[in-house]
Amino acid sequence: MPSEAFVGEIFMFAGNFAPVNTALCNGQLLPISQNTALFSLLGTYYGGNGMSNFALPNLQGSVPLGQGQSNTGSIYDLGQTSGSTNVTLLSSEMPSHTHTLQVAIGTGTTPLTATAIGSFPANAAPTNLYSNTAGANFMTPLNVTLNSTTEFVGNSLPHNNMQPYLAVSFVVALRGVFPARS
């Protein structure tokens, strides 16, 4: 805790405990009767009943964000929470797309007369599909657009949505200098 911390000041601490005269910002409820100065600053923005207790901010797994209007025009209120640590993508959120497949119904210069529908691009005689020789006899490519559906994977289970992070503790000063209002 800084030597001249303000009551209600939140700062990061690189330990797994709260130093003296601070409390972890983990959403815990505190009694108003023992923390009147802090309650007069925080009120019930972060929870509590406002009669006998109030809550500290819960910054576990969250990113603190200042109140007010962002440069994109979004307005953030004090105590507002948003976002999610896990997200499940719905099929309606997946972009539709098609794939183009190149196939051939013959080999070399002798095309088969059969149509490609229901046929396999195969021949009884071996066909060179790859060669380092210029002008080699390859299968004649046809551009065919497949109108098939792609399967969705993930079994409707959520995936982690956390941004890169470094774990530190956020603590709030319970005692200190009461900030003067201007």
N, C-alpha and C positions, 0 to 999 in steps of 0.2 A: 504494500500500500504506500503510495507517495506520502511524504512527511506532512504535507498540507492538503490532504484529499478533501473534496467536497462531499457532504452527505449525499448519497445517491449516485456518486460518480462510479461509472463502470469501467473497469480496465481488465486487460488480460494478465494472467498470472501463469507462469510455466511450472506449476506444481499441481499435485493431485489433492490439495486441501485448500481451504480458505484461510488466509492469514488472519491474525487477530483484528477485530473490529470490521471484518468483512464477512460476506456470505456468498456462497456460490449462486450464480444466476441459473438455477435449475427449476424455477417455477414454484419453489416452496412457499408455503403460507407462513406469515409471521404475525404475531399478536400486535395489534395497534397499540395497546397499553405500554408495551416495552420498546416501541419504535415509532413514537409520535412524530419525530422530525422527518424520518424517512417516509412515513405514511403521508405527511402533508405535501411531499413532493411527488410521490408515485401514485397516490390514491388507489383506485381499483383498475387502472389501465391494464394491468397484467393479470387480474383476477382477484378473488377474495370477495367477502360479503360486505366490506366497508363498515361493518358494525363492530366486529370483534377481531377481524383479521384482514390482511391484504396479501397479495402474491408478488413475489419478485419475478422479473422477466425470466423466461426460460430460453436460454441461448444454446441449449444442447442440440447439436446437429443443425444449427441455424447460422445464418450470416447476419450480423447486425446491420441495420440500415437507418440512416438518419431520417427524421420526419420531414415532411414538406413536399415540394414539387420537384421531380427529377427533370433532367434536360430533355427527356422524351415527352414530358407533359403529364406523366403519371403522378398521382397524389398519394402519399403515404401518411397515414395517421399514426400517432403515438400509440404503441401497443398492438398495432396491426400485425398479424402473422399471415404468411402466404407460402406457397410452394409445397413441395412434397419430396421426401427422401426416396420414395419408390413410386414408379409409374408403370401402369399396365397399358400397353398400346392396344387400341381397338382396331378392328379391321377397317372401320370407316376412316381411320387416321393414316392408313397405309396407302401410298400412292399407287394407282393402277398403272401397269406398264405391259408392254408386249416385247417379245424377243423374235428376232429374225433368224431363221435357220437356213443354211445353205445345204441343199441336198442335190443328188443327181439320180436320174433314172436310167443311166447308161454309162458305158465306159468308153474312153477314147473317142473315136469318130463314128462309132456304131451305137447310136442311141436305141434303147428298147422302145417298142411301140406301146407298151403298157403305160397307163397313167400312174402318176405318183400316189394317187389316193389308195390307201390300203396296201401299198407296196413297201418293200424295204429297199433301200439303195444298196443292193448287193448283186453280185454276179458270180457265176460258177467259176470263171477264170479269175485268178488273182489280179488285183488292180493296184498300181502304185498310187498311194494317196499322197506321199511326200517324196520329193526327189530334189537333188541338188543339180540336176541336169536341166539346162535351159531347153524349153520346148518339149519336155516329157509329156507323155499321154496321161493326162489326169482325168478324173471324173468331171463331167461338165456341170458347173454349179447352176442351180436354179434358186432364185430367191422365193422362198415360201414363208408367208407370215402365219404363224400358228395362233389360233384363237383358243388357246387353252388357258385354264385358270392356274395360278400359282398357289401353292399351299402356304398358309400362315404357320409359323412356328412359334414356340414359346409357351404353348399350353395355357395361355391366358394368365401366366404368372408375371408378377411385376419385376422390373429390372431396377437396379440401383440408379438413382438420378442425382447423386451427390457430385458437386464439383470437386476438383482437387482440394485437399485440405491438409492442415497441420493441426493436430489436436492440442489445444491449450484450454485453460480454465478461464471463464469470465467471472469476475467477482464484482460485487457492489459494496461500496463503503457504507457501513452502518453508522459510523461515528465520524466526526470531522467538522469542518467549517460549514456552516449553513450558507448556501449560496444566496446572495442578495439579488432581489429582482430589480430590474432597471425600469 
